[in-house]
Amino acid sequence: MEKRTEIYYTDELNDEFSTAVITPRRIDGNYVYDRKGPIRALTRFFWYRIVATPLAFAYVKGKLHQHTVGKKKLKPYRKQAYFLYGNHTQQVGDPLTPNILCFPKPVSFIVHPNNVSMPCLGRITPTLGAIPIPDDLAAFRNFTACLLGRLKKNHAVVIYPEAHIWPYYTKIRPFPDDSFGYPARNGTPVFCFVNTYQKRKNRKTPKMVTYIEGPFFPDSALPYRERMKKLRDEVYETMCRLAGHSDVTFIQYIRKEPAVPEAEQGER
Protein backbone atom coordinates (compact mmCIF):
# COMPACT_ATOMS: atom_id res chain seq x y z
CA MET A 1 0.00 0.00 0.00
CA GLU A 2 1.20 3.52 -0.84
CA LYS A 3 3.19 5.03 2.09
CA ARG A 4 3.34 8.65 0.95
CA THR A 5 0.74 11.03 2.39
CA GLU A 6 1.83 14.23 0.60
CA ILE A 7 3.23 14.79 -2.88
CA TYR A 8 4.40 18.15 -4.22
CA TYR A 9 4.03 18.86 -7.94
CA THR A 10 4.80 21.69 -10.34
CA ASP A 11 3.55 20.42 -13.72
CA GLU A 12 0.27 18.53 -14.13
CA LEU A 13 1.17 17.45 -17.65
CA ASN A 14 4.68 16.10 -17.10
CA ASP A 15 5.34 15.27 -13.44
CA GLU A 16 5.73 11.54 -12.81
CA PHE A 17 5.31 9.93 -9.37
CA SER A 18 5.84 6.26 -10.08
CA THR A 19 8.43 4.75 -7.73
CA ALA A 20 9.85 2.51 -10.45
CA VAL A 21 13.25 3.52 -11.89
CA ILE A 22 13.54 2.19 -15.44
CA THR A 23 15.78 3.16 -18.35
CA PRO A 24 13.53 2.87 -21.43
CA ARG A 25 14.76 1.03 -24.49
CA ARG A 26 14.52 2.72 -27.88
CA ILE A 27 11.56 1.45 -29.92
CA ASP A 28 12.87 1.59 -33.48
CA GLY A 29 12.18 -0.25 -36.70
CA ASN A 30 13.83 -3.40 -35.34
CA TYR A 31 11.32 -3.79 -32.54
CA VAL A 32 8.92 -6.68 -33.27
CA TYR A 33 5.41 -5.74 -32.17
CA ASP A 34 3.69 -9.01 -33.04
CA ARG A 35 5.49 -12.33 -33.04
CA LYS A 36 3.66 -15.00 -35.02
CA GLY A 37 3.42 -18.75 -34.70
CA PRO A 38 1.88 -21.43 -32.46
CA ILE A 39 4.57 -21.15 -29.77
CA ARG A 40 3.92 -17.44 -29.45
CA ALA A 41 0.16 -18.05 -29.25
CA LEU A 42 0.67 -20.68 -26.55
CA THR A 43 2.99 -18.35 -24.61
CA ARG A 44 0.44 -15.56 -24.73
CA PHE A 45 -2.35 -17.87 -23.59
CA PHE A 46 -0.23 -19.06 -20.66
CA TRP A 47 0.81 -15.62 -19.42
CA TYR A 48 -2.44 -13.84 -20.23
CA ARG A 49 -5.10 -16.38 -19.19
CA ILE A 50 -3.33 -18.74 -16.80
CA VAL A 51 -1.15 -16.25 -14.92
CA ALA A 52 -2.22 -12.62 -15.46
CA THR A 53 -6.01 -12.94 -15.40
CA PRO A 54 -6.24 -14.70 -12.00
CA LEU A 55 -3.57 -12.31 -10.68
CA ALA A 56 -5.61 -9.34 -11.88
CA PHE A 57 -8.74 -10.53 -10.11
CA ALA A 58 -6.81 -11.35 -6.90
CA TYR A 59 -4.98 -8.01 -6.74
CA VAL A 60 -7.76 -5.70 -7.91
CA LYS A 61 -10.51 -7.28 -5.85
CA GLY A 62 -8.43 -8.37 -2.84
CA LYS A 63 -5.91 -5.52 -2.52
CA LEU A 64 -7.75 -2.53 -3.98
CA HIS A 65 -11.28 -3.67 -2.98
CA GLN A 66 -12.44 -2.60 -6.44
CA HIS A 67 -16.07 -2.38 -7.50
CA THR A 68 -17.38 -1.48 -10.98
CA VAL A 69 -20.32 0.75 -11.87
CA GLY A 70 -21.55 0.79 -15.47
CA LYS A 71 -19.93 -2.37 -16.80
CA LYS A 72 -23.17 -3.24 -18.61
CA LYS A 73 -22.44 -0.39 -21.03
CA LEU A 74 -19.64 -2.48 -22.52
CA LYS A 75 -21.76 -5.58 -23.13
CA PRO A 76 -23.30 -4.56 -26.49
CA TYR A 77 -19.72 -4.16 -27.81
CA ARG A 78 -18.28 -7.42 -26.54
CA LYS A 79 -17.88 -8.72 -30.11
CA GLN A 80 -16.26 -5.61 -31.56
CA ALA A 81 -13.23 -3.44 -30.87
CA TYR A 82 -13.32 -0.29 -28.81
CA PHE A 83 -10.97 2.18 -27.13
CA LEU A 84 -11.03 2.59 -23.37
CA TYR A 85 -9.52 5.74 -21.79
CA GLY A 86 -8.80 5.85 -18.05
CA ASN A 87 -7.14 7.91 -15.32
CA HIS A 88 -3.62 6.85 -14.33
CA THR A 89 -3.50 6.40 -10.54
CA GLN A 90 -2.15 2.89 -9.81
CA GLN A 91 1.31 1.56 -10.60
CA VAL A 92 0.28 -2.10 -10.35
CA GLY A 93 -3.50 -1.80 -10.58
CA ASP A 94 -3.68 0.13 -13.85
CA PRO A 95 -2.27 -2.71 -16.00
CA LEU A 96 -4.67 -5.13 -14.30
CA THR A 97 -7.99 -3.32 -13.78
CA PRO A 98 -9.03 -3.15 -17.49
CA ASN A 99 -8.85 -6.94 -17.64
CA ILE A 100 -11.52 -7.02 -14.94
CA LEU A 101 -13.66 -4.41 -16.68
CA CYS A 102 -13.55 -6.10 -20.09
CA PHE A 103 -13.38 -9.80 -19.17
CA PRO A 104 -13.44 -12.09 -21.11
CA LYS A 105 -12.56 -9.72 -23.95
CA PRO A 106 -8.81 -9.55 -24.74
CA VAL A 107 -7.18 -6.24 -23.80
CA SER A 108 -4.24 -4.40 -25.34
CA PHE A 109 -2.51 -1.34 -23.90
CA ILE A 110 -0.71 1.53 -25.61
CA VAL A 111 2.21 2.05 -23.23
CA HIS A 112 5.42 3.97 -22.60
CA PRO A 113 8.58 2.04 -23.63
CA ASN A 114 9.33 1.63 -19.89
CA ASN A 115 6.78 -1.16 -19.85
CA VAL A 116 8.81 -3.35 -22.22
CA SER A 117 12.23 -2.34 -20.86
CA MET A 118 12.32 -4.15 -17.51
CA PRO A 119 14.94 -6.96 -17.39
CA CYS A 120 12.51 -9.89 -16.99
CA LEU A 121 8.99 -8.53 -16.94
CA GLY A 122 9.68 -6.52 -20.08
CA ARG A 123 9.77 -9.76 -22.05
CA ILE A 124 6.38 -10.79 -20.70
CA THR A 125 4.39 -7.54 -20.98
CA PRO A 126 4.06 -7.75 -24.79
CA THR A 127 2.33 -11.12 -24.39
CA LEU A 128 -0.06 -9.37 -21.97
CA GLY A 129 -1.03 -6.82 -24.62
CA ALA A 130 1.54 -4.03 -24.25
CA ILE A 131 2.03 -1.96 -27.42
CA PRO A 132 4.91 0.49 -26.79
CA ILE A 133 4.88 3.97 -28.32
CA PRO A 134 7.39 4.14 -31.22
CA ASP A 135 10.48 6.35 -31.36
CA ASP A 136 10.95 6.66 -35.11
CA LEU A 137 9.05 6.50 -38.39
CA ALA A 138 9.90 2.88 -39.17
CA ALA A 139 8.65 1.80 -35.75
CA PHE A 140 5.55 3.96 -36.17
CA ARG A 141 4.56 1.96 -39.27
CA ASN A 142 4.91 -1.28 -37.31
CA PHE A 143 3.06 0.22 -34.36
CA THR A 144 0.15 1.24 -36.59
CA ALA A 145 -0.01 -2.20 -38.23
CA CYS A 146 -0.03 -3.84 -34.79
CA LEU A 147 -2.77 -1.55 -33.49
CA LEU A 148 -4.98 -2.12 -36.53
CA GLY A 149 -4.40 -5.86 -36.16
CA ARG A 150 -5.59 -5.78 -32.54
CA LEU A 151 -8.68 -3.82 -33.56
CA LYS A 152 -9.47 -6.39 -36.26
CA LYS A 153 -9.25 -9.06 -33.55
CA ASN A 154 -11.85 -7.09 -31.54
CA HIS A 155 -9.56 -6.17 -28.66
CA ALA A 156 -10.29 -3.45 -26.14
CA VAL A 157 -7.42 -0.99 -26.57
CA VAL A 158 -6.64 0.83 -23.32
CA ILE A 159 -5.03 4.27 -23.25
CA TYR A 160 -4.07 6.33 -20.19
CA PRO A 161 -4.04 9.81 -21.78
CA GLU A 162 -2.63 11.49 -18.64
CA ALA A 163 0.54 9.44 -19.42
CA HIS A 164 2.08 9.82 -15.94
CA ILE A 165 1.16 7.97 -12.74
CA TRP A 166 -0.17 10.03 -9.82
CA PRO A 167 -1.02 7.49 -7.10
CA TYR A 168 -4.52 7.82 -5.65
CA TYR A 169 -5.10 11.20 -7.31
CA THR A 170 -8.79 12.06 -7.18
CA LYS A 171 -9.05 14.58 -10.02
CA ILE A 172 -8.46 14.37 -13.77
CA ARG A 173 -5.34 16.04 -15.07
CA PRO A 174 -5.40 17.88 -18.42
CA PHE A 175 -4.35 15.77 -21.38
CA PRO A 176 -3.83 16.52 -25.09
CA ASP A 177 -6.06 15.25 -27.88
CA ASP A 178 -3.38 13.37 -29.86
CA SER A 179 -4.26 9.97 -28.37
CA PHE A 180 -7.77 10.35 -29.80
CA GLY A 181 -6.50 10.33 -33.36
CA TYR A 182 -7.04 6.58 -33.73
CA PRO A 183 -10.81 6.47 -33.05
CA ALA A 184 -11.32 9.86 -34.75
CA ARG A 185 -9.86 8.41 -37.94
CA ASN A 186 -11.60 5.03 -38.07
CA GLY A 187 -14.80 5.60 -36.07
CA THR A 188 -14.08 2.97 -33.41
CA PRO A 189 -16.34 3.34 -30.33
CA VAL A 190 -14.80 5.03 -27.30
CA PHE A 191 -15.47 4.46 -23.60
CA CYS A 192 -13.90 6.02 -20.56
CA PHE A 193 -13.43 4.78 -17.01
CA VAL A 194 -12.44 6.59 -13.85
CA ASN A 195 -11.05 4.89 -10.76
CA THR A 196 -12.36 6.81 -7.75
CA TYR A 197 -11.42 6.40 -4.11
CA GLN A 198 -14.09 6.08 -1.48
CA LYS A 199 -14.21 5.50 2.25
CA ARG A 200 -14.28 2.01 3.71
CA LYS A 201 -16.01 1.50 7.00
CA ASN A 202 -13.52 1.32 9.88
CA ARG A 203 -10.55 1.33 7.46
CA LYS A 204 -7.93 3.97 6.72
CA THR A 205 -7.30 2.69 3.20
CA PRO A 206 -9.97 3.52 0.60
CA LYS A 207 -11.78 1.20 -1.75
CA MET A 208 -11.54 1.77 -5.48
CA VAL A 209 -14.84 2.24 -7.32
CA THR A 210 -14.57 2.31 -11.11
CA TYR A 211 -17.16 4.18 -13.18
CA ILE A 212 -17.57 3.42 -16.89
CA GLU A 213 -19.23 5.78 -19.35
CA GLY A 214 -19.87 5.70 -23.10
CA PRO A 215 -19.91 4.98 -25.90
CA PHE A 216 -18.64 8.14 -27.55
CA PHE A 217 -18.31 8.45 -31.32
CA PRO A 218 -16.38 10.93 -33.45
CA ASP A 219 -18.43 13.52 -35.30
CA SER A 220 -17.90 12.55 -38.95
CA ALA A 221 -19.24 15.94 -40.10
CA LEU A 222 -16.17 17.71 -38.70
CA PRO A 223 -12.67 17.93 -40.18
CA TYR A 224 -10.22 15.45 -38.68
CA ARG A 225 -8.49 17.79 -36.21
CA GLU A 226 -11.78 19.23 -34.96
CA ARG A 227 -13.27 15.75 -34.77
CA MET A 228 -10.38 14.60 -32.61
CA LYS A 229 -10.60 17.62 -30.30
CA LYS A 230 -14.34 17.30 -29.83
CA LEU A 231 -13.99 13.61 -28.94
CA ARG A 232 -11.24 14.42 -26.44
CA ASP A 233 -13.30 17.21 -24.85
CA GLU A 234 -16.35 14.97 -24.44
CA VAL A 235 -14.29 12.25 -22.78
CA TYR A 236 -12.37 14.70 -20.59
CA GLU A 237 -15.51 16.44 -19.34
CA THR A 238 -17.14 13.08 -18.57
CA MET A 239 -14.07 11.86 -16.70
CA CYS A 240 -14.00 15.06 -14.63
CA ARG A 241 -17.65 14.51 -13.71
CA LEU A 242 -17.07 10.86 -12.75
CA ALA A 243 -14.05 11.83 -10.63
CA GLY A 244 -16.45 13.72 -8.38
CA HIS A 245 -17.51 10.38 -6.88
CA SER A 246 -14.26 10.24 -4.86
CA ASP A 247 -14.99 11.12 -1.23
CA VAL A 248 -11.61 10.55 0.43
CA THR A 249 -8.10 11.97 -0.11
CA PHE A 250 -5.54 9.26 0.59
CA ILE A 251 -2.58 11.27 -0.74
CA GLN A 252 -2.58 15.08 -0.64
CA TYR A 253 -1.25 16.71 -3.81
CA ILE A 254 0.19 20.18 -3.22
CA ARG A 255 1.23 22.55 -5.97
CA LYS A 256 4.77 23.84 -5.56
CA GLU A 257 5.87 26.86 -7.55
CA PRO A 258 9.00 26.14 -9.62
CA ALA A 259 12.23 27.59 -8.25
CA VAL A 260 13.32 30.88 -9.79
CA PRO A 261 16.92 30.79 -11.11
CA GLU A 262 19.34 32.99 -9.14
CA ALA A 263 20.09 35.07 -12.23
CA GLU A 264 16.42 35.98 -12.57
CA GLN A 265 16.17 36.73 -8.85
CA GLY A 266 19.03 39.22 -9.18
CA GLU A 267 17.20 41.07 -11.96
CA ARG A 268 14.21 41.77 -9.75
Legacy VTK file of the C-alpha trace (Angstrom):
# vtk DataFile Version 3.0
C-alpha trace
ASCII
DATASET POLYDATA
POINTS 268 float
0.000 0.000 0.000
1.203 3.525 -0.838
3.188 5.027 2.086
3.342 8.653 0.947
0.743 11.029 2.390
1.834 14.232 0.597
3.230 14.792 -2.884
4.403 18.150 -4.224
4.029 18.860 -7.940
4.795 21.687 -10.344
3.553 20.422 -13.719
0.271 18.534 -14.126
1.170 17.454 -17.654
4.683 16.098 -17.102
5.344 15.272 -13.441
5.726 11.538 -12.813
5.314 9.932 -9.374
5.845 6.264 -10.084
8.426 4.754 -7.728
9.848 2.507 -10.454
13.249 3.522 -11.886
13.537 2.194 -15.445
15.778 3.156 -18.353
13.533 2.867 -21.430
14.764 1.028 -24.492
14.521 2.715 -27.875
11.565 1.446 -29.916
12.867 1.590 -33.476
12.179 -0.248 -36.700
13.830 -3.398 -35.345
11.323 -3.793 -32.536
8.921 -6.676 -33.273
5.412 -5.744 -32.174
3.687 -9.011 -33.036
5.489 -12.329 -33.045
3.663 -15.004 -35.015
3.423 -18.755 -34.701
1.879 -21.432 -32.464
4.571 -21.148 -29.773
3.924 -17.438 -29.453
0.159 -18.055 -29.249
0.671 -20.679 -26.547
2.990 -18.355 -24.610
0.443 -15.562 -24.733
-2.350 -17.873 -23.590
-0.231 -19.056 -20.661
0.807 -15.617 -19.418
-2.444 -13.838 -20.234
-5.097 -16.378 -19.191
-3.326 -18.743 -16.797
-1.155 -16.245 -14.919
-2.221 -12.619 -15.461
-6.013 -12.940 -15.397
-6.236 -14.696 -12.002
-3.572 -12.311 -10.678
-5.607 -9.345 -11.882
-8.738 -10.529 -10.109
-6.813 -11.347 -6.900
-4.985 -8.006 -6.737
-7.758 -5.696 -7.906
-10.511 -7.281 -5.849
-8.433 -8.366 -2.841
-5.915 -5.519 -2.522
-7.750 -2.529 -3.984
-11.278 -3.670 -2.981
-12.439 -2.601 -6.441
-16.075 -2.376 -7.505
-17.378 -1.485 -10.981
-20.324 0.754 -11.866
-21.548 0.792 -15.466
-19.926 -2.369 -16.800
-23.171 -3.242 -18.606
-22.437 -0.387 -21.035
-19.641 -2.481 -22.524
-21.763 -5.583 -23.130
-23.299 -4.557 -26.492
-19.723 -4.162 -27.807
-18.279 -7.419 -26.538
-17.883 -8.718 -30.112
-16.264 -5.613 -31.563
-13.235 -3.438 -30.871
-13.319 -0.288 -28.808
-10.972 2.175 -27.130
-11.028 2.590 -23.365
-9.524 5.736 -21.787
-8.798 5.853 -18.048
-7.145 7.906 -15.318
-3.623 6.849 -14.326
-3.495 6.402 -10.538
-2.154 2.893 -9.808
1.310 1.556 -10.604
0.276 -2.100 -10.349
-3.495 -1.805 -10.579
-3.678 0.131 -13.848
-2.270 -2.706 -15.996
-4.673 -5.128 -14.295
-7.994 -3.317 -13.783
-9.034 -3.146 -17.488
-8.851 -6.943 -17.637
-11.524 -7.024 -14.939
-13.657 -4.411 -16.679
-13.547 -6.102 -20.092
-13.382 -9.804 -19.167
-13.438 -12.093 -21.115
-12.556 -9.721 -23.947
-8.807 -9.548 -24.739
-7.180 -6.243 -23.801
-4.243 -4.405 -25.344
-2.506 -1.343 -23.901
-0.708 1.527 -25.607
2.206 2.048 -23.227
5.420 3.972 -22.600
8.582 2.037 -23.631
9.332 1.635 -19.892
6.776 -1.160 -19.848
8.811 -3.350 -22.219
12.229 -2.336 -20.864
12.320 -4.155 -17.511
14.940 -6.959 -17.392
12.514 -9.888 -16.994
8.986 -8.530 -16.936
9.679 -6.519 -20.079
9.773 -9.762 -22.048
6.383 -10.788 -20.695
4.385 -7.544 -20.981
4.064 -7.750 -24.794
2.329 -11.119 -24.389
-0.057 -9.366 -21.967
-1.027 -6.821 -24.618
1.540 -4.027 -24.247
2.032 -1.960 -27.423
4.912 0.488 -26.794
4.883 3.967 -28.320
7.387 4.137 -31.220
10.481 6.351 -31.355
10.954 6.659 -35.106
9.051 6.502 -38.390
9.899 2.878 -39.166
8.646 1.805 -35.749
5.549 3.962 -36.173
4.563 1.962 -39.267
4.910 -1.281 -37.309
3.061 0.224 -34.363
0.146 1.239 -36.593
-0.012 -2.197 -38.226
-0.029 -3.836 -34.788
-2.767 -1.545 -33.485
-4.976 -2.123 -36.533
-4.400 -5.862 -36.159
-5.588 -5.779 -32.541
-8.684 -3.818 -33.562
-9.470 -6.391 -36.263
-9.254 -9.063 -33.551
-11.845 -7.087 -31.537
-9.560 -6.168 -28.665
-10.291 -3.453 -26.145
-7.422 -0.993 -26.571
-6.644 0.834 -23.325
-5.029 4.273 -23.246
-4.073 6.331 -20.195
-4.036 9.810 -21.778
-2.627 11.485 -18.643
0.540 9.442 -19.415
2.082 9.822 -15.941
1.156 7.971 -12.744
-0.168 10.034 -9.823
-1.021 7.486 -7.103
-4.517 7.819 -5.648
-5.099 11.199 -7.308
-8.790 12.060 -7.183
-9.051 14.583 -10.023
-8.465 14.375 -13.770
-5.336 16.036 -15.074
-5.396 17.885 -18.420
-4.349 15.768 -21.381
-3.833 16.520 -25.094
-6.059 15.246 -27.882
-3.381 13.373 -29.856
-4.263 9.970 -28.366
-7.771 10.347 -29.800
-6.498 10.331 -33.359
-7.041 6.577 -33.726
-10.806 6.469 -33.054
-11.316 9.857 -34.746
-9.856 8.408 -37.939
-11.602 5.029 -38.073
-14.803 5.599 -36.071
-14.080 2.968 -33.408
-16.342 3.344 -30.333
-14.798 5.028 -27.299
-15.471 4.458 -23.603
-13.899 6.016 -20.557
-13.429 4.778 -17.014
-12.442 6.589 -13.846
-11.051 4.890 -10.764
-12.365 6.805 -7.753
-11.417 6.399 -4.107
-14.094 6.078 -1.484
-14.210 5.502 2.249
-14.276 2.009 3.707
-16.014 1.497 7.001
-13.516 1.316 9.876
-10.546 1.325 7.464
-7.930 3.972 6.717
-7.298 2.690 3.197
-9.970 3.524 0.596
-11.781 1.204 -1.747
-11.543 1.766 -5.482
-14.838 2.240 -7.317
-14.567 2.305 -11.110
-17.163 4.183 -13.176
-17.566 3.424 -16.891
-19.234 5.781 -19.347
-19.870 5.700 -23.095
-19.915 4.982 -25.904
-18.637 8.140 -27.552
-18.314 8.447 -31.319
-16.378 10.931 -33.451
-18.435 13.522 -35.304
-17.903 12.550 -38.954
-19.245 15.939 -40.103
-16.174 17.709 -38.697
-12.667 17.927 -40.184
-10.219 15.447 -38.681
-8.489 17.793 -36.211
-11.775 19.226 -34.961
-13.266 15.747 -34.766
-10.379 14.598 -32.613
-10.596 17.620 -30.302
-14.344 17.295 -29.831
-13.987 13.613 -28.940
-11.243 14.423 -26.442
-13.303 17.209 -24.854
-16.348 14.965 -24.442
-14.289 12.251 -22.782
-12.367 14.698 -20.585
-15.510 16.438 -19.336
-17.136 13.080 -18.571
-14.069 11.863 -16.695
-13.999 15.061 -14.631
-17.653 14.506 -13.711
-17.073 10.861 -12.752
-14.047 11.829 -10.630
-16.447 13.721 -8.381
-17.508 10.384 -6.882
-14.264 10.243 -4.858
-14.994 11.120 -1.232
-11.614 10.555 0.430
-8.104 11.966 -0.106
-5.539 9.263 0.591
-2.579 11.274 -0.739
-2.584 15.078 -0.640
-1.246 16.711 -3.814
0.192 20.179 -3.219
1.230 22.553 -5.974
4.769 23.842 -5.560
5.870 26.856 -7.545
9.005 26.145 -9.619
12.230 27.589 -8.251
13.320 30.883 -9.786
16.921 30.790 -11.111
19.339 32.989 -9.135
20.094 35.072 -12.233
16.416 35.977 -12.572
16.166 36.725 -8.853
19.033 39.223 -9.180
17.198 41.067 -11.960
14.212 41.773 -9.752
LINES 1 269
268 0 1 2 3 4 5 6 7 8 9 10 11 12 13 14 15 16 17 18 19 20 21 22 23 24 25 26 27 28 29 30 31 32 33 34 35 36 37 38 39 40 41 42 43 44 45 46 47 48 49 50 51 52 53 54 55 56 57 58 59 60 61 62 63 64 65 66 67 68 69 70 71 72 73 74 75 76 77 78 79 80 81 82 83 84 85 86 87 88 89 90 91 92 93 94 95 96 97 98 99 100 101 102 103 104 105 106 107 108 109 110 111 112 113 114 115 116 117 118 119 120 121 122 123 124 125 126 127 128 129 130 131 132 133 134 135 136 137 138 139 140 141 142 143 144 145 146 147 148 149 150 151 152 153 154 155 156 157 158 159 160 161 162 163 164 165 166 167 168 169 170 171 172 173 174 175 176 177 178 179 180 181 182 183 184 185 186 187 188 189 190 191 192 193 194 195 196 197 198 199 200 201 202 203 204 205 206 207 208 209 210 211 212 213 214 215 216 217 218 219 220 221 222 223 224 225 226 227 228 229 230 231 232 233 234 235 236 237 238 239 240 241 242 243 244 245 246 247 248 249 250 251 252 253 254 255 256 257 258 259 260 261 262 263 264 265 266 267
